[in-house]
Amino acid sequence: MSAQNKAVARRFYDAWNARDLDAFDELVAPDAQDHDPQNPFREMRGPAGAKRAAGMYHSAFSDGRIEIDDQIADGDLVVTRWTGKGTQDGELMGMPPTGKWVEVSGITIDRIAGEQIAESWSCFDALGMMQQLGAVPEAQPAGA
């Protein structure tokens, strides 16, 4: 079962990278809940919420991709460690395009039920992304 669950999560990332948002209708349960605090559409359940979030990032990073670095599965949970990469050539949550390349790491835990993502928890380096985009200053050593 763990291998099947990992395959469901992998298909989601493959669809994300292919911009095949229609595949989310099959991969994301109708009442799926996203617990990502960075997702402004997390209150929207099911494929509609996943499509809205993906569309936001696709519009902001037209060349954006998510690479799977590692996956671990236990029971109905799949943990995916990933790296997102792309150039911000579109608006992102009100921030105008910067033309800057970003690379951020993240971890998502998906609960799989009936060969669909039923629930997700994500955490990614949003601060690092904003620093790379120039929206937030880089950290400086104390006393510098």
N, C-alpha and C positions, 0 to 999 in steps of 0.2 A: 504493500500500500504506500510506503514512503516514496518509492520510485515514481509511482503514479501521481502522487501529490506534488512532487518536485516537477514533474512534467507539466502539470497544470500551471504552476507558477512560471515556469520557463516559457510556456506558450504566451502568457500574458506579456512578458518582456519582449518576446519576439513580435507580437502584435503591436506593442508600443513602438518599437523601432521601425516597423514596416508602415506605421501610421494607419494600421488597419483597425480603426476603432469599432467597426461593426463586429469584429471578433470578440469584443468585450461582452456582447450580448450572450455569447455562449460561455465565456470564461468567468464572468462575474455574476453571482447570484442576484436575483431580483431585489432582495432586501439586504444585500451586503452593506456592511458598515465600515467606513474608513476612519481610523482614529488618528490620522496624521495631523498634528496641531498646525502644521504649515499649509495644509490644504484648505483654501478658502471655500471649497465646495464640499467639505466633509459632512455637512448636514444632509446632503443629497445622497440617498441610498441607491444601491444597485449600479447597473451599467451606466446610467445617466450621469452619476457623480464621477465615476471613473473616466468617462469620456470628456466631461467638462474639465477635469484636472489635466488630463493628457493634452487636450486641445490648447489649454493655456500655455503649457510648457512647449508644445510643438510650435505655437505661434511665436513664442519668445526665442526659441532656439531651433531654427528651421533645420539645422544639421545635427540636432541633439540626438544622442544615443545613450542607452543604458547597457553597460556591459556587466554580465554576471561574473563575479569574482569567486564566490563560493555559495554552495547551498547545503543545508543540513535539514533533515526531516526527522520528526519524531511524532508518531501518532498522526493526528490531523493537522499538525503545524509544520510549516516550511519556513525556514529562515534563509533569506537571500541577502548576502553581502554584495553590494553593487557599486559601480562607479558610473556617474553620469557625466557626459562630456558634451560640449557644444559652444557655439558662438551666439551671444545674445544679440540677435539682429532684429528683434521685435520687442514690443512692450511687454514688461513683466510686472504684473500687479501695480500698474501706474508708473513704473520706472521706464523711461524712454530707452530705446536701444543704445547700447554702448559699443557694439562691435567687438567686445572682448570675449576671449575664449575662457571658459571655466571648466574645471574638473573637480567634482565633489564626490565624496564617498557617502554611502548610506547603508542602512540595514532595514529590511522589511520582514515582518513576520506575518504570514498569511495563514488563516485557518481555512482548510479545504473541507467542503462538505458536498457530496454528490458530484464530484469532479468539477466544482466551481469554487471560486474564492468567495467565502462567506463573510470574512472579516479580515481587516488588515491593520497593522500597526507599523508605522514607518518613522524613522529618525534619520535625518541626513544633515550634513554640515551646511546649514543655511547661512550661518555667520560667515563661514569661509567663502561661500558663493557670493555673498554681498561684498565681502572684502575684495574678491577677485574682480567683481564688476565695478569697484570703486565707489560703491554706495556707502560703505563703512570703512573708516581708516584701518589700516593694518595694525595689529598689536605691536606695542613698543616695549622694550625692557624697562623695568622700573629705573628711574633716575636718568633716563635718556633724554 
